[in-house]
Amino acid sequence: MLKSIFKTNLNDTFVQIAIYMRKIFLPCLLIMLPLLGWAQTNPNIGIRDEKHTVFAFTNATIHESSTKVYSKATLVIKDEKIIDCGEKVVIPKEAKVVDCS
């Protein structure tokens, strides 16, 4: 009699754990899997593309600080880095020009 009561309680415990896993763990896993995929990067194997991306934003209002503001200025960005900023900036030939007026 005692063994049957112990087995029943133990089985109920496993059922409760299984229900907990379905309700909590699986949704968390489904949320985390896409995030793991986005974290992957592709290494440069073989021939590398050496094209540099250059953007020039013209006629822009640029706030360098809370007190210093450039109106009708140009911002040059190359490979995700700011190269030059100001009102008298030379725009490179290969730059994609974006008019911000």
C-alpha positions as CSV (number, residue, x, y, z in Angstrom):
1,M,0.0,0.0,0.0
2,L,2.8,2.4,0.9
3,K,4.6,1.7,-2.4
4,S,1.6,2.5,-4.5
5,I,1.1,5.9,-2.7
6,F,4.8,6.7,-3.2
7,K,4.6,5.8,-6.9
8,T,1.5,7.9,-7.5
9,N,3.1,11.0,-5.8
10,L,6.3,10.5,-7.8
11,N,4.4,10.2,-11.1
12,D,2.4,13.3,-10.2
13,T,5.7,15.1,-9.6
14,F,7.0,14.1,-13.0
15,V,3.8,15.2,-14.7
16,Q,4.0,18.6,-12.9
17,I,7.6,19.0,-14.1
18,A,6.6,18.1,-17.7
19,I,3.8,20.7,-17.6
20,Y,6.2,23.3,-16.2
21,M,8.7,22.5,-19.0
22,R,6.0,23.0,-21.6
23,K,4.7,26.2,-20.2
24,I,7.9,27.9,-19.3
25,F,11.0,26.4,-21.0
26,L,9.7,25.8,-24.5
27,P,8.4,29.4,-25.1
28,C,11.7,30.7,-23.7
29,L,13.6,28.4,-26.0
30,L,11.5,29.5,-29.0
31,I,12.3,33.1,-28.2
32,M,16.0,32.6,-27.8
33,L,16.7,30.5,-30.9
34,P,16.3,33.4,-33.4
35,L,18.6,35.5,-31.2
36,L,21.3,32.9,-31.4
37,G,21.0,32.8,-35.2
38,W,21.4,36.6,-35.4
39,A,24.6,36.5,-33.3
40,Q,26.4,34.5,-36.0
41,T,28.8,36.3,-38.3
42,N,30.3,35.0,-41.5
43,P,34.1,35.0,-41.6
44,N,35.9,36.3,-44.7
45,I,37.1,33.2,-46.4
46,G,38.9,33.5,-49.7
47,I,38.7,36.6,-51.8
48,R,37.7,39.7,-49.9
49,D,35.6,42.5,-51.3
50,E,37.6,45.7,-50.8
51,K,34.8,48.2,-51.8
52,H,34.5,51.0,-49.4
53,T,31.1,52.5,-48.7
54,V,31.1,56.3,-48.7
55,F,28.1,58.5,-47.9
56,A,27.9,62.3,-48.0
57,F,24.9,63.9,-46.3
58,T,24.6,67.5,-47.7
59,N,22.5,70.5,-46.5
60,A,22.1,68.9,-43.1
61,T,21.7,70.5,-39.7
62,I,24.4,68.9,-37.5
63,H,24.5,69.4,-33.7
64,E,28.1,68.9,-32.6
65,S,27.4,69.8,-29.0
66,S,24.6,71.5,-27.2
67,T,25.9,74.9,-28.2
68,K,27.6,74.3,-31.5
69,V,25.3,73.8,-34.5
70,Y,26.1,73.7,-38.2
71,S,23.4,74.6,-40.6
72,K,23.7,73.5,-44.3
73,A,26.7,71.3,-43.4
74,T,28.0,68.2,-44.9
75,L,28.7,64.9,-43.1
76,V,31.0,62.3,-44.8
77,I,30.9,58.7,-43.6
78,K,33.2,56.0,-44.9
79,D,32.9,52.4,-43.8
80,E,30.6,53.3,-40.9
81,K,33.0,55.9,-39.5
82,I,32.7,59.7,-39.6
83,I,35.5,61.1,-41.9
84,D,34.6,64.8,-42.1
85,C,31.9,67.2,-40.8
86,G,31.4,70.8,-41.4
87,E,30.2,73.6,-43.7
88,K,33.2,73.5,-46.2
89,V,33.8,69.8,-46.7
90,V,35.3,68.2,-49.8
91,I,33.0,65.3,-51.0
92,P,34.9,62.3,-52.4
93,K,34.1,61.2,-56.0
94,E,32.9,57.7,-55.0
95,A,30.5,59.0,-52.3
96,K,26.8,58.5,-52.5
97,V,25.3,61.9,-51.9
98,V,22.1,62.3,-49.9
99,D,20.5,65.7,-49.8
100,C,19.0,66.3,-46.4
101,S,17.2,69.6,-47.2
